[in-house]
Amino acid sequence: MGNIVQNASNFGEFPKEFNPRIHGAYQADRYYGTPDKAFSELKLGEVIPWMKRRDASLTGTARFFSRKLYGHQLRWHLCAKNRGVGVVHFALFFSFLGMLRCWNHDRHLDDFKYH
C-alpha cells in the first residue's frame, strides 16, 4: 500500500502547470493553470459551467485553500508593517469557531415568551 500512496500523491512537488523557464521563481499564492473568469464577472447562466471547470478533487481543494492561506499570510502576517491585524484575524476566527461549538448547547438559555 505504501507504493500506491507514494505514486498517487505529489505531495511536496510543484504543480504540473508550473514551468520555471516561463514563470520564473515559484510563488505559492499564484495559480499556474489556465486563467478563467473571476466569479464576480460571471453571468447567471455561466455559474454552473464555471463550477464544473473547478478541480473538486481533494488535492485541488487543498491547493486552493493553501494558495488562499498563503496569500492571507503575505498580506497580513509577513509584511514589513503588519500592525497586529493578523493576530486579530486569528482571534476572531477562533472566537467564531467557539461560537459555533456552543450554539446548540446554549439554545436552552434563550428566553421565549409563551402566550
Biopython code that builds the backbone (N, CA, C, O; Angstrom):
import numpy as np
from Bio.PDB.StructureBuilder import StructureBuilder

atoms = [
    (1, "MET", "N", (0.817, -1.188, 0.000)),
    (1, "MET", "CA", (0.000, 0.000, 0.000)),
    (1, "MET", "C", (0.865, 1.259, 0.000)),
    (1, "MET", "O", (0.442, 2.300, -0.503)),
    (2, "GLY", "N", (2.050, 1.173, 0.549)),
    (2, "GLY", "CA", (2.928, 2.332, 0.592)),
    (2, "GLY", "C", (3.309, 2.823, -0.789)),
    (2, "GLY", "O", (3.417, 4.030, -1.006)),
    (3, "ASN", "N", (3.517, 1.900, -1.736)),
    (3, "ASN", "CA", (3.865, 2.295, -3.096)),
    (3, "ASN", "C", (2.712, 2.999, -3.789)),
    (3, "ASN", "O", (2.923, 3.938, -4.557)),
    (4, "ILE", "N", (1.473, 2.541, -3.515)),
    (4, "ILE", "CA", (0.308, 3.162, -4.141)),
    (4, "ILE", "C", (0.178, 4.611, -3.675)),
    (4, "ILE", "O", (-0.039, 5.515, -4.481)),
    (5, "VAL", "N", (0.313, 4.817, -2.376)),
    (5, "VAL", "CA", (0.199, 6.173, -1.835)),
    (5, "VAL", "C", (1.351, 7.037, -2.326)),
    (5, "VAL", "O", (1.153, 8.205, -2.660)),
    (6, "GLN", "N", (2.536, 6.480, -2.373)),
    (6, "GLN", "CA", (3.694, 7.243, -2.808)),
    (6, "GLN", "C", (3.579, 7.620, -4.284)),
    (6, "GLN", "O", (3.940, 8.737, -4.654)),
    (7, "ASN", "N", (3.093, 6.733, -5.121)),
    (7, "ASN", "CA", (2.974, 7.017, -6.542)),
    (7, "ASN", "C", (1.797, 7.925, -6.856)),
    (7, "ASN", "O", (1.866, 8.719, -7.794)),
    (8, "ALA", "N", (0.705, 7.822, -6.081)),
    (8, "ALA", "CA", (-0.503, 8.579, -6.384)),
    (8, "ALA", "C", (-0.411, 10.022, -5.915)),
    (8, "ALA", "O", (-1.082, 10.890, -6.472)),
    (9, "SER", "N", (0.388, 10.291, -4.923)),
    (9, "SER", "CA", (0.434, 11.664, -4.395)),
    (9, "SER", "C", (1.644, 12.403, -4.962)),
    (9, "SER", "O", (2.680, 11.811, -5.266)),
    (10, "ASN", "N", (1.474, 13.689, -5.090)),
    (10, "ASN", "CA", (2.588, 14.541, -5.495)),
    (10, "ASN", "C", (2.851, 15.553, -4.396)),
    (10, "ASN", "O", (3.131, 16.722, -4.664)),
    (11, "PHE", "N", (2.760, 15.097, -3.166)),
    (11, "PHE", "CA", (2.954, 15.957, -2.006)),
    (11, "PHE", "C", (4.392, 16.464, -1.971)),
    (11, "PHE", "O", (5.339, 15.684, -2.071)),
    (12, "GLY", "N", (4.541, 17.761, -1.830)),
    (12, "GLY", "CA", (5.864, 18.358, -1.757)),
    (12, "GLY", "C", (6.473, 18.705, -3.107)),
    (12, "GLY", "O", (7.619, 19.149, -3.165)),
    (13, "GLU", "N", (5.743, 18.515, -4.174)),
    (13, "GLU", "CA", (6.257, 18.830, -5.508)),
    (13, "GLU", "C", (5.546, 20.057, -6.065)),
    (13, "GLU", "O", (4.481, 20.440, -5.579)),
    (14, "PHE", "N", (6.124, 20.658, -7.062)),
    (14, "PHE", "CA", (5.492, 21.795, -7.728)),
    (14, "PHE", "C", (4.269, 21.314, -8.523)),
    (14, "PHE", "O", (4.196, 20.141, -8.891)),
    (15, "PRO", "N", (3.320, 22.202, -8.787)),
    (15, "PRO", "CA", (2.189, 21.813, -9.644)),
    (15, "PRO", "C", (2.673, 21.472, -11.048)),
    (15, "PRO", "O", (3.723, 21.946, -11.482)),
    (16, "LYS", "N", (1.907, 20.650, -11.754)),
    (16, "LYS", "CA", (2.292, 20.233, -13.106)),
    (16, "LYS", "C", (2.339, 21.413, -14.065)),
    (16, "LYS", "O", (3.128, 21.420, -15.010)),
    (17, "GLU", "N", (1.492, 22.415, -13.821)),
    (17, "GLU", "CA", (1.401, 23.560, -14.724)),
    (17, "GLU", "C", (2.585, 24.521, -14.585)),
    (17, "GLU", "O", (2.797, 25.364, -15.457)),
    (18, "PHE", "N", (3.350, 24.406, -13.508)),
    (18, "PHE", "CA", (4.456, 25.329, -13.243)),
    (18, "PHE", "C", (5.649, 24.988, -14.126)),
    (18, "PHE", "O", (6.104, 23.845, -14.167)),
    (19, "ASN", "N", (6.153, 26.014, -14.839)),
    (19, "ASN", "CA", (7.338, 25.868, -15.659)),
    (19, "ASN", "C", (8.306, 26.976, -15.257)),
    (19, "ASN", "O", (8.015, 28.147, -15.497)),
    (20, "PRO", "N", (9.453, 26.645, -14.650)),
    (20, "PRO", "CA", (10.359, 27.695, -14.168)),
    (20, "PRO", "C", (10.935, 28.573, -15.279)),
    (20, "PRO", "O", (11.306, 29.717, -15.017)),
    (21, "ARG", "N", (11.019, 28.070, -16.511)),
    (21, "ARG", "CA", (11.536, 28.898, -17.611)),
    (21, "ARG", "C", (10.545, 29.989, -17.997)),
    (21, "ARG", "O", (10.943, 31.079, -18.408)),
    (22, "ILE", "N", (9.262, 29.697, -17.864)),
    (22, "ILE", "CA", (8.227, 30.671, -18.224)),
    (22, "ILE", "C", (7.853, 31.548, -17.042)),
    (22, "ILE", "O", (7.775, 32.769, -17.176)),
    (23, "HIS", "N", (7.620, 30.935, -15.878)),
    (23, "HIS", "CA", (7.071, 31.650, -14.734)),
    (23, "HIS", "C", (8.122, 32.247, -13.803)),
    (23, "HIS", "O", (7.793, 33.104, -12.982)),
    (24, "GLY", "N", (9.344, 31.827, -13.909)),
    (24, "GLY", "CA", (10.372, 32.349, -13.015)),
    (24, "GLY", "C", (10.318, 31.655, -11.665)),
    (24, "GLY", "O", (10.035, 30.460, -11.582)),
    (25, "ALA", "N", (10.589, 32.402, -10.621)),
    (25, "ALA", "CA", (10.593, 31.831, -9.277)),
    (25, "ALA", "C", (9.173, 31.417, -8.878)),
    (25, "ALA", "O", (8.197, 32.064, -9.258)),
    (26, "TYR", "N", (9.077, 30.344, -8.116)),
    (26, "TYR", "CA", (7.772, 29.822, -7.713)),
    (26, "TYR", "C", (7.139, 30.739, -6.668)),
    (26, "TYR", "O", (7.801, 31.160, -5.720)),
    (27, "GLN", "N", (5.862, 31.044, -6.846)),
    (27, "GLN", "CA", (5.097, 31.829, -5.879)),
    (27, "GLN", "C", (3.959, 30.946, -5.396)),
    (27, "GLN", "O", (3.147, 30.485, -6.198)),
    (28, "ALA", "N", (3.896, 30.708, -4.096)),
    (28, "ALA", "CA", (2.934, 29.760, -3.542)),
    (28, "ALA", "C", (1.497, 30.258, -3.621)),
    (28, "ALA", "O", (0.570, 29.450, -3.564)),
    (29, "ASP", "N", (1.287, 31.560, -3.751)),
    (29, "ASP", "CA", (-0.081, 32.083, -3.774)),
    (29, "ASP", "C", (-0.606, 32.305, -5.193)),
    (29, "ASP", "O", (-1.676, 32.890, -5.357)),
    (30, "ARG", "N", (0.109, 31.859, -6.211)),
    (30, "ARG", "CA", (-0.303, 32.070, -7.597)),
    (30, "ARG", "C", (-0.837, 30.778, -8.201)),
    (30, "ARG", "O", (-0.293, 29.700, -7.963)),
    (31, "TYR", "N", (-1.912, 30.894, -8.988)),
    (31, "TYR", "CA", (-2.477, 29.747, -9.699)),
    (31, "TYR", "C", (-1.806, 29.670, -11.058)),
    (31, "TYR", "O", (-1.845, 30.638, -11.818)),
    (32, "TYR", "N", (-1.187, 28.533, -11.382)),
    (32, "TYR", "CA", (-0.425, 28.384, -12.615)),
    (32, "TYR", "C", (-1.210, 27.725, -13.738)),
    (32, "TYR", "O", (-0.661, 27.520, -14.821)),
    (33, "GLY", "N", (-2.470, 27.389, -13.518)),
    (33, "GLY", "CA", (-3.288, 26.793, -14.568)),
    (33, "GLY", "C", (-3.756, 27.856, -15.552)),
    (33, "GLY", "O", (-3.360, 29.018, -15.469)),
    (34, "THR", "N", (-4.604, 27.437, -16.484)),
    (34, "THR", "CA", (-5.135, 28.396, -17.447)),
    (34, "THR", "C", (-6.092, 29.351, -16.737)),
    (34, "THR", "O", (-6.948, 28.905, -15.974)),
    (35, "PRO", "N", (-5.962, 30.648, -16.974)),
    (35, "PRO", "CA", (-6.819, 31.609, -16.277)),
    (35, "PRO", "C", (-8.262, 31.501, -16.739)),
    (35, "PRO", "O", (-8.538, 31.180, -17.895)),
    (36, "ASP", "N", (-9.171, 31.771, -15.824)),
    (36, "ASP", "CA", (-10.597, 31.716, -16.091)),
    (36, "ASP", "C", (-11.212, 33.025, -15.611)),
    (36, "ASP", "O", (-10.547, 33.827, -14.956)),
    (37, "LYS", "N", (-12.472, 33.235, -15.938)),
    (37, "LYS", "CA", (-13.158, 34.445, -15.492)),
    (37, "LYS", "C", (-13.257, 34.474, -13.977)),
    (37, "LYS", "O", (-13.384, 33.431, -13.335)),
    (38, "ALA", "N", (-13.200, 35.652, -13.417)),
    (38, "ALA", "CA", (-13.426, 35.789, -11.985)),
    (38, "ALA", "C", (-14.899, 35.542, -11.685)),
    (38, "ALA", "O", (-15.756, 35.779, -12.536)),
    (39, "PHE", "N", (-15.198, 35.065, -10.476)),
    (39, "PHE", "CA", (-16.577, 34.751, -10.126)),
    (39, "PHE", "C", (-17.452, 36.000, -10.156)),
    (39, "PHE", "O", (-18.642, 35.914, -10.461)),
    (40, "SER", "N", (-16.884, 37.142, -9.849)),
    (40, "SER", "CA", (-17.667, 38.386, -9.832)),
    (40, "SER", "C", (-18.045, 38.852, -11.239)),
    (40, "SER", "O", (-18.953, 39.669, -11.388)),
    (41, "GLU", "N", (-17.367, 38.349, -12.272)),
    (41, "GLU", "CA", (-17.652, 38.759, -13.644)),
    (41, "GLU", "C", (-18.604, 37.812, -14.375)),
    (41, "GLU", "O", (-18.914, 38.030, -15.546)),
    (42, "LEU", "N", (-19.069, 36.766, -13.693)),
    (42, "LEU", "CA", (-19.921, 35.776, -14.338)),
    (42, "LEU", "C", (-21.360, 36.255, -14.449)),
    (42, "LEU", "O", (-21.853, 37.005, -13.606)),
    (43, "LYS", "N", (-22.022, 35.801, -15.512)),
    (43, "LYS", "CA", (-23.465, 35.985, -15.622)),
    (43, "LYS", "C", (-24.124, 34.775, -14.981)),
    (43, "LYS", "O", (-23.465, 33.771, -14.714)),
    (44, "LEU", "N", (-25.410, 34.869, -14.736)),
    (44, "LEU", "CA", (-26.102, 33.815, -14.004)),
    (44, "LEU", "C", (-26.064, 32.479, -14.733)),
    (44, "LEU", "O", (-25.947, 31.435, -14.092)),
    (45, "GLY", "N", (-26.158, 32.489, -16.038)),
    (45, "GLY", "CA", (-26.128, 31.247, -16.804)),
    (45, "GLY", "C", (-24.756, 30.612, -16.900)),
    (45, "GLY", "O", (-24.653, 29.447, -17.283)),
    (46, "GLU", "N", (-23.703, 31.333, -16.568)),
    (46, "GLU", "CA", (-22.337, 30.817, -16.663)),
    (46, "GLU", "C", (-21.836, 30.217, -15.361)),
    (46, "GLU", "O", (-20.724, 29.690, -15.321)),
    (47, "VAL", "N", (-22.622, 30.282, -14.299)),
    (47, "VAL", "CA", (-22.140, 29.839, -12.987)),
    (47, "VAL", "C", (-21.941, 28.325, -12.955)),
    (47, "VAL", "O", (-20.907, 27.853, -12.482)),
    (48, "ILE", "N", (-22.916, 27.552, -13.451)),
    (48, "ILE", "CA", (-22.823, 26.089, -13.395)),
    (48, "ILE", "C", (-21.653, 25.569, -14.237)),
    (48, "ILE", "O", (-20.882, 24.751, -13.735)),
    (49, "PRO", "N", (-21.479, 26.006, -15.501)),
    (49, "PRO", "CA", (-20.288, 25.536, -16.236)),
    (49, "PRO", "C", (-18.976, 25.977, -15.587)),
    (49, "PRO", "O", (-17.984, 25.251, -15.649)),
    (50, "TRP", "N", (-18.963, 27.145, -14.973)),
    (50, "TRP", "CA", (-17.759, 27.627, -14.288)),
    (50, "TRP", "C", (-17.429, 26.723, -13.109)),
    (50, "TRP", "O", (-16.264, 26.400, -12.878)),
    (51, "MET", "N", (-18.459, 26.311, -12.356)),
    (51, "MET", "CA", (-18.238, 25.432, -11.203)),
    (51, "MET", "C", (-17.756, 24.045, -11.653)),
    (51, "MET", "O", (-16.967, 23.408, -10.954)),
    (52, "LYS", "N", (-18.227, 23.578, -12.816)),
    (52, "LYS", "CA", (-17.811, 22.272, -13.303)),
    (52, "LYS", "C", (-16.355, 22.266, -13.769)),
    (52, "LYS", "O", (-15.729, 21.207, -13.813)),
    (53, "ARG", "N", (-15.810, 23.429, -14.115)),
    (53, "ARG", "CA", (-14.408, 23.517, -14.540)),
    (53, "ARG", "C", (-13.445, 23.542, -13.359)),
    (53, "ARG", "O", (-12.239, 23.396, -13.558)),
    (54, "ARG", "N", (-13.934, 23.720, -12.149)),
    (54, "ARG", "CA", (-13.066, 23.742, -10.970)),
    (54, "ARG", "C", (-12.556, 22.338, -10.662)),
    (54, "ARG", "O", (-13.217, 21.348, -10.972)),
    (55, "ASP", "N", (-11.397, 22.262, -10.063)),
    (55, "ASP", "CA", (-10.833, 20.981, -9.629)),
    (55, "ASP", "C", (-11.385, 20.680, -8.239)),
    (55, "ASP", "O", (-10.925, 21.249, -7.249)),
    (56, "ALA", "N", (-12.377, 19.778, -8.162)),
    (56, "ALA", "CA", (-13.042, 19.477, -6.902)),
    (56, "ALA", "C", (-12.431, 18.284, -6.193)),
    (56, "ALA", "O", (-12.988, 17.805, -5.205)),
    (57, "SER", "N", (-11.297, 17.795, -6.674)),
    (57, "SER", "CA", (-10.654, 16.668, -6.003)),
    (57, "SER", "C", (-10.061, 17.137, -4.678)),
    (57, "SER", "O", (-9.983, 18.335, -4.406)),
    (58, "LEU", "N", (-9.651, 16.190, -3.874)),
    (58, "LEU", "CA", (-9.071, 16.522, -2.578)),
    (58, "LEU", "C", (-7.783, 17.332, -2.748)),
    (58, "LEU", "O", (-7.538, 18.278, -2.000)),
    (59, "THR", "N", (-6.972, 16.960, -3.723)),
    (59, "THR", "CA", (-5.726, 17.687, -3.966)),
    (59, "THR", "C", (-6.001, 19.098, -4.468)),
    (59, "THR", "O", (-5.357, 20.050, -4.025)),
    (60, "GLY", "N", (-6.950, 19.240, -5.387)),
    (60, "GLY", "CA", (-7.282, 20.558, -5.916)),
    (60, "GLY", "C", (-7.858, 21.480, -4.854)),
    (60, "GLY", "O", (-7.531, 22.666, -4.816)),
    (61, "THR", "N", (-8.712, 20.944, -3.993)),
    (61, "THR", "CA", (-9.280, 21.737, -2.910)),
    (61, "THR", "C", (-8.197, 22.141, -1.915)),
    (61, "THR", "O", (-8.180, 23.279, -1.446)),
    (62, "ALA", "N", (-7.295, 21.220, -1.593)),
    (62, "ALA", "CA", (-6.205, 21.533, -0.674)),
    (62, "ALA", "C", (-5.287, 22.609, -1.269)),
    (62, "ALA", "O", (-4.825, 23.496, -0.553)),
    (63, "ARG", "N", (-5.028, 22.528, -2.567)),
    (63, "ARG", "CA", (-4.192, 23.554, -3.209)),
    (63, "ARG", "C", (-4.875, 24.920, -3.189)),
    (63, "ARG", "O", (-4.222, 25.943, -2.982)),
    (64, "PHE", "N", (-6.197, 24.933, -3.405)),
    (64, "PHE", "CA", (-6.943, 26.194, -3.356)),
    (64, "PHE", "C", (-6.823, 26.840, -1.981)),
    (64, "PHE", "O", (-6.489, 28.020, -1.873)),
    (65, "PHE", "N", (-7.096, 26.067, -0.929)),
    (65, "PHE", "CA", (-7.020, 26.630, 0.419)),
    (65, "PHE", "C", (-5.588, 27.008, 0.785)),
    (65, "PHE", "O", (-5.374, 27.986, 1.501)),
    (66, "SER", "N", (-4.614, 26.251, 0.306)),
    (66, "SER", "CA", (-3.222, 26.583, 0.579)),
    (66, "SER", "C", (-2.839, 27.900, -0.086)),
    (66, "SER", "O", (-2.147, 28.719, 0.520)),
    (67, "ARG", "N", (-3.285, 28.116, -1.337)),
    (67, "ARG", "CA", (-2.998, 29.384, -2.015)),
    (67, "ARG", "C", (-3.631, 30.558, -1.276)),
    (67, "ARG", "O", (-2.993, 31.592, -1.079)),
    (68, "LYS", "N", (-4.893, 30.393, -0.865)),
    (68, "LYS", "CA", (-5.589, 31.483, -0.180)),
    (68, "LYS", "C", (-4.965, 31.764, 1.179)),
    (68, "LYS", "O", (-4.837, 32.924, 1.571)),
    (69, "LEU", "N", (-4.577, 30.723, 1.901)),
    (69, "LEU", "CA", (-3.951, 30.917, 3.207)),
    (69, "LEU", "C", (-2.601, 31.610, 3.073)),
    (69, "LEU", "O", (-2.281, 32.500, 3.861)),
    (70, "TYR", "N", (-1.806, 31.210, 2.084)),
    (70, "TYR", "CA", (-0.504, 31.842, 1.905)),
    (70, "TYR", "C", (-0.654, 33.300, 1.452)),
    (70, "TYR", "O", (0.115, 34.164, 1.873)),
    (71, "GLY", "N", (-1.648, 33.571, 0.589)),
    (71, "GLY", "CA", (-1.905, 34.962, 0.197)),
    (71, "GLY", "C", (-2.320, 35.814, 1.388)),
    (71, "GLY", "O", (-1.918, 36.973, 1.491)),
    (72, "HIS", "N", (-3.123, 35.249, 2.288)),
    (72, "HIS", "CA", (-3.515, 35.965, 3.508)),
    (72, "HIS", "C", (-2.300, 36.221, 4.392)),
    (72, "HIS", "O", (-2.156, 37.305, 4.957)),
    (73, "GLN", "N", (-1.434, 35.229, 4.511)),
    (73, "GLN", "CA", (-0.229, 35.411, 5.314)),
    (73, "GLN", "C", (0.678, 36.475, 4.715)),
    (73, "GLN", "O", (1.252, 37.280, 5.449)),
    (74, "LEU", "N", (0.817, 36.490, 3.392)),
    (74, "LEU", "CA", (1.660, 37.512, 2.760)),
    (74, "LEU", "C", (1.116, 38.912, 3.016)),
    (74, "LEU", "O", (1.870, 39.855, 3.259)),
    (75, "ARG", "N", (-0.212, 39.026, 2.956)),
    (75, "ARG", "CA", (-0.804, 40.354, 3.100)),
    (75, "ARG", "C", (-0.829, 40.837, 4.544)),
    (75, "ARG", "O", (-0.574, 42.014, 4.797)),
    (76, "TRP", "N", (-1.131, 39.957, 5.498)),
    (76, "TRP", "CA", (-1.377, 40.404, 6.865)),
    (76, "TRP", "C", (-0.297, 40.025, 7.861)),
    (76, "TRP", "O", (-0.089, 40.765, 8.823)),
    (77, "HIS", "N", (0.408, 38.903, 7.681)),
    (77, "HIS", "CA", (1.365, 38.445, 8.683)),
    (77, "HIS", "C", (2.818, 38.702, 8.297)),
    (77, "HIS", "O", (3.622, 39.080, 9.149)),
    (78, "LEU", "N", (3.163, 38.506, 7.041)),
    (78, "LEU", "CA", (4.564, 38.529, 6.631)),
    (78, "LEU", "C", (5.013, 39.862, 6.043)),
    (78, "LEU", "O", (6.125, 39.960, 5.524)),
    (79, "CYS", "N", (4.172, 40.885, 6.114)),
    (79, "CYS", "CA", (4.562, 42.176, 5.567)),
    (79, "CYS", "C", (5.444, 42.924, 6.570)),
    (79, "CYS", "O", (5.542, 42.535, 7.733)),
    (80, "ALA", "N", (6.081, 43.997, 6.108)),
    (80, "ALA", "CA", (7.018, 44.728, 6.954)),
    (80, "ALA", "C", (6.310, 45.452, 8.097)),
    (80, "ALA", "O", (6.828, 45.485, 9.213)),
    (81, "LYS", "N", (5.141, 46.029, 7.842)),
    (81, "LYS", "CA", (4.398, 46.753, 8.873)),
    (81, "LYS", "C", (3.031, 46.100, 9.054)),
    (81, "LYS", "O", (2.027, 46.609, 8.555)),
    (82, "ASN", "N", (2.988, 44.979, 9.762)),
    (82, "ASN", "CA", (1.735, 44.250, 9.848)),
    (82, "ASN", "C", (0.779, 44.815, 10.890)),
    (82, "ASN", "O", (-0.426, 44.601, 10.765)),
    (83, "ARG", "N", (1.240, 45.509, 11.888)),
    (83, "ARG", "CA", (0.429, 46.197, 12.893)),
    (83, "ARG", "C", (-0.509, 45.268, 13.665)),
    (83, "ARG", "O", (-1.476, 45.749, 14.254)),
    (84, "GLY", "N", (-0.269, 44.002, 13.682)),
    (84, "GLY", "CA", (-1.040, 43.071, 14.503)),
    (84, "GLY", "C", (-2.399, 42.692, 13.970)),
    (84, "GLY", "O", (-3.174, 42.061, 14.689)),
    (85, "VAL", "N", (-2.724, 43.049, 12.740)),
    (85, "VAL", "CA", (-4.046, 42.730, 12.192)),
    (85, "VAL", "C", (-4.201, 41.223, 12.027)),
    (85, "VAL", "O", (-5.298, 40.698, 12.219)),
    (86, "GLY", "N", (-3.135, 40.517, 11.677)),
    (86, "GLY", "CA", (-3.216, 39.073, 11.520)),
    (86, "GLY", "C", (-3.561, 38.367, 12.820)),
    (86, "GLY", "O", (-4.275, 37.364, 12.813)),
    (87, "VAL", "N", (-3.058, 38.885, 13.941)),
    (87, "VAL", "CA", (-3.384, 38.298, 15.241)),
    (87, "VAL", "C", (-4.856, 38.506, 15.551)),
    (87, "VAL", "O", (-5.494, 37.625, 16.128)),
    (88, "VAL", "N", (-5.401, 39.642, 15.184)),
    (88, "VAL", "CA", (-6.828, 39.909, 15.383)),
    (88, "VAL", "C", (-7.662, 38.963, 14.512)),
    (88, "VAL", "O", (-8.677, 38.438, 14.972)),
    (89, "HIS", "N", (-7.247, 38.742, 13.267)),
    (89, "HIS", "CA", (-7.954, 37.794, 12.399)),
    (89, "HIS", "C", (-7.930, 36.395, 13.008)),
    (89, "HIS", "O", (-8.939, 35.690, 12.995)),
    (90, "PHE", "N", (-6.790, 35.999, 13.536)),
    (90, "PHE", "CA", (-6.647, 34.692, 14.175)),
    (90, "PHE", "C", (-7.600, 34.566, 15.361)),
    (90, "PHE", "O", (-8.273, 33.545, 15.505)),
    (91, "ALA", "N", (-7.664, 35.593, 16.211)),
    (91, "ALA", "CA", (-8.537, 35.567, 17.384)),
    (91, "ALA", "C", (-10.011, 35.554, 16.970)),
    (91, "ALA", "O", (-10.811, 34.830, 17.563)),
    (92, "LEU", "N", (-10.372, 36.337, 15.969)),
    (92, "LEU", "CA", (-11.761, 36.350, 15.506)),
    (92, "LEU", "C", (-12.177, 35.009, 14.910)),
    (92, "LEU", "O", (-13.312, 34.570, 15.101)),
    (93, "PHE", "N", (-11.276, 34.365, 14.198)),
    (93, "PHE", "CA", (-11.580, 33.066, 13.610)),
    (93, "PHE", "C", (-11.879, 32.042, 14.701)),
    (93, "PHE", "O", (-12.862, 31.306, 14.609)),
    (94, "PHE", "N", (-11.037, 31.991, 15.732)),
    (94, "PHE", "CA", (-11.274, 31.019, 16.788)),
    (94, "PHE", "C", (-12.440, 31.408, 17.681)),
    (94, "PHE", "O", (-13.070, 30.533, 18.275)),
    (95, "SER", "N", (-12.742, 32.679, 17.792)),
    (95, "SER", "CA", (-13.949, 33.094, 18.506)),
    (95, "SER", "C", (-15.190, 32.623, 17.760)),
    (95, "SER", "O", (-16.155, 32.167, 18.372)),
    (96, "PHE", "N", (-15.161, 32.736, 16.446)),
    (96, "PHE", "CA", (-16.279, 32.261, 15.632)),
    (96, "PHE", "C", (-16.440, 30.751, 15.750)),
    (96, "PHE", "O", (-17.563, 30.257, 15.852)),
    (97, "LEU", "N", (-15.324, 30.009, 15.736)),
    (97, "LEU", "CA", (-15.410, 28.559, 15.912)),
    (97, "LEU", "C", (-15.981, 28.200, 17.273)),
    (97, "LEU", "O", (-16.770, 27.261, 17.378)),
    (98, "GLY", "N", (-15.601, 28.927, 18.321)),
    (98, "GLY", "CA", (-16.151, 28.684, 19.644)),
    (98, "GLY", "C", (-17.632, 28.983, 19.709)),
    (98, "GLY", "O", (-18.379, 28.279, 20.388)),
    (99, "MET", "N", (-18.070, 30.026, 19.006)),
    (99, "MET", "CA", (-19.490, 30.339, 18.974)),
    (99, "MET", "C", (-20.267, 29.215, 18.290)),
    (99, "MET", "O", (-21.336, 28.829, 18.763)),
    (100, "LEU", "N", (-19.745, 28.689, 17.189)),
    (100, "LEU", "CA", (-20.413, 27.584, 16.512)),
    (100, "LEU", "C", (-20.474, 26.333, 17.384)),
    (100, "LEU", "O", (-21.463, 25.600, 17.367)),
    (101, "ARG", "N", (-19.410, 26.097, 18.143)),
    (101, "ARG", "CA", (-19.365, 24.913, 19.001)),
    (101, "ARG", "C", (-20.414, 24.987, 20.101)),
    (101, "ARG", "O", (-21.002, 23.966, 20.459)),
    (102, "CYS", "N", (-20.656, 26.167, 20.638)),
    (102, "CYS", "CA", (-21.595, 26.332, 21.746)),
    (102, "CYS", "C", (-23.005, 26.655, 21.294)),
    (102, "CYS", "O", (-23.877, 26.863, 22.139)),
    (103, "TRP", "N", (-23.263, 26.706, 20.005)),
    (103, "TRP", "CA", (-24.570, 27.153, 19.504)),
    (103, "TRP", "C", (-25.709, 26.288, 20.018)),
    (103, "TRP", "O", (-26.662, 26.809, 20.596)),
    (104, "ASN", "N", (-25.630, 24.982, 19.821)),
    (104, "ASN", "CA", (-26.704, 24.092, 20.264)),
    (104, "ASN", "C", (-26.735, 23.950, 21.782)),
    (104, "ASN", "O", (-27.806, 23.765, 22.360)),
    (105, "HIS", "N", (-25.596, 24.033, 22.426)),
    (105, "HIS", "CA", (-25.554, 23.874, 23.880)),
    (105, "HIS", "C", (-26.267, 25.020, 24.588)),
    (105, "HIS", "O", (-26.888, 24.809, 25.629)),
    (106, "ASP", "N", (-26.186, 26.221, 24.042)),
    (106, "ASP", "CA", (-26.757, 27.396, 24.699)),
    (106, "ASP", "C", (-28.178, 27.718, 24.247)),
    (106, "ASP", "O", (-28.735, 28.731, 24.668)),
    (107, "ARG", "N", (-28.769, 26.893, 23.412)),
    (107, "ARG", "CA", (-30.114, 27.210, 22.919)),
    (107, "ARG", "C", (-31.159, 27.143, 24.009)),
    (107, "ARG", "O", (-32.169, 27.843, 23.929)),
    (108, "HIS", "N", (-30.948, 26.313, 25.038)),
    (108, "HIS", "CA", (-31.928, 26.228, 26.110)),
    (108, "HIS", "C", (-31.896, 27.458, 27.023)),
    (108, "HIS", "O", (-32.774, 27.618, 27.871)),
    (109, "LEU", "N", (-30.911, 28.311, 26.860)),
    (109, "LEU", "CA", (-30.823, 29.518, 27.674)),
    (109, "LEU", "C", (-31.598, 30.696, 27.072)),
    (109, "LEU", "O", (-31.737, 31.740, 27.709)),
    (110, "ASP", "N", (-32.096, 30.525, 25.854)),
    (110, "ASP", "CA", (-32.855, 31.614, 25.211)),
    (110, "ASP", "C", (-34.149, 31.852, 25.959)),
    (110, "ASP", "O", (-34.790, 30.909, 26.425)),
    (111, "ASP", "N", (-34.530, 33.107, 26.074)),
    (111, "ASP", "CA", (-35.781, 33.460, 26.738)),
    (111, "ASP", "C", (-36.879, 33.533, 25.680)),
    (111, "ASP", "O", (-36.807, 34.334, 24.749)),
    (112, "PHE", "N", (-37.878, 32.700, 25.834)),
    (112, "PHE", "CA", (-39.016, 32.705, 24.926)),
    (112, "PHE", "C", (-40.233, 33.174, 25.676)),
    (112, "PHE", "O", (-40.414, 32.868, 26.854)),
    (113, "LYS", "N", (-41.059, 33.913, 24.989)),
    (113, "LYS", "CA", (-42.322, 34.367, 25.576)),
    (113, "LYS", "C", (-43.418, 33.453, 25.063)),
    (113, "LYS", "O", (-43.744, 33.460, 23.876)),
    (114, "TYR", "N", (-43.978, 32.675, 25.957)),
    (114, "TYR", "CA", (-45.064, 31.771, 25.588)),
    (114, "TYR", "C", (-46.378, 32.454, 25.829)),
    (114, "TYR", "O", (-46.588, 33.008, 26.908)),
    (115, "HIS", "N", (-47.268, 32.438, 24.875)),
    (115, "HIS", "CA", (-48.574, 33.004, 25.088)),
    (115, "HIS", "C", (-49.641, 32.133, 24.551)),
    (115, "HIS", "O", (-50.821, 32.469, 24.650)),
]
sb = StructureBuilder()
sb.init_structure("model")
sb.init_model(0)
sb.init_chain("A")
sb.init_seg("    ")
for serial, (resi, resn, name, xyz) in enumerate(atoms, 1):
    if name == "N":
        sb.init_residue(resn, " ", resi, " ")
    sb.init_atom(name, np.array(xyz, "f"), 0.0, 1.0, " ", f" {name:<3s}", serial, name[0])
structure = sb.get_structure()
